[in-house]
Amino acid sequence: MTQARLTVLSGPSGVGKGSLVRVVREQHPQVWLSVSVTTRAPRPGETDGVEYRFVDQAEFDRMAAAGELLEHDAHMGASYGTPRGPVEEQLAAGNPVLLEIDLMGARQVRAAMPDAQLVFLAPPSFDELARRLVGRGTEDPAKVRVRLDRARIEMAAEDEFDVVVVNDDLEAAAARLVALMELSTD
Ligand code: 5GP
């Protein structure tokens, strides 16, 4: 039996959350991934409504004030939030729901929905995470430093999560997450 459940995936920037979610959804298309709203500008290749819903600050603030966001947080000067309605609809329809959000967001979901399962994706080591972030080559050194400082803080909070999955091997980590979400394998 597939159990409808809310799973929150968090972890430091660069740890591979995006790749992990992609693998799990390729194997299990029934997993519904929340599309966050954000005030940051779209990156090349991103489409409104797919990776994010891109909104201006006024619309974001309106949604937050109206209680339309399950959680929200600011990150690198932009606001991010999870629209509440679609999450509740998917859970009510019996679909497994996955949120890929940051630590502050995970804490808010825990408070709002105590039954949610909180999964922390950890790098094999801090040095390995630093290597991955530098190797990505998409950010200037000052921004990499900010991300690493934030990663250190996030990694110190892994005890707050129900489960820690170490991303040393993408397929193995995906299998772990599939098991945690109790997804049927047919
Ligand atoms: P990026 O701008 O690189 O796509 O995401 C930056 C950070 O924002 C990532 O750590 C990501 O997990 C987090 N994030 C994305 N969407 C949300 C959201 O809806 N809520 C919260 N709290 N964090 C989010």
Residues whose N, C-alpha, C, O or C-beta is under 5 A from the ligand:
A	BS01	5GP	G11 S36 V37 E71 H72 D73 H75 Y80 G81 T82 E100 I101 D102 G105
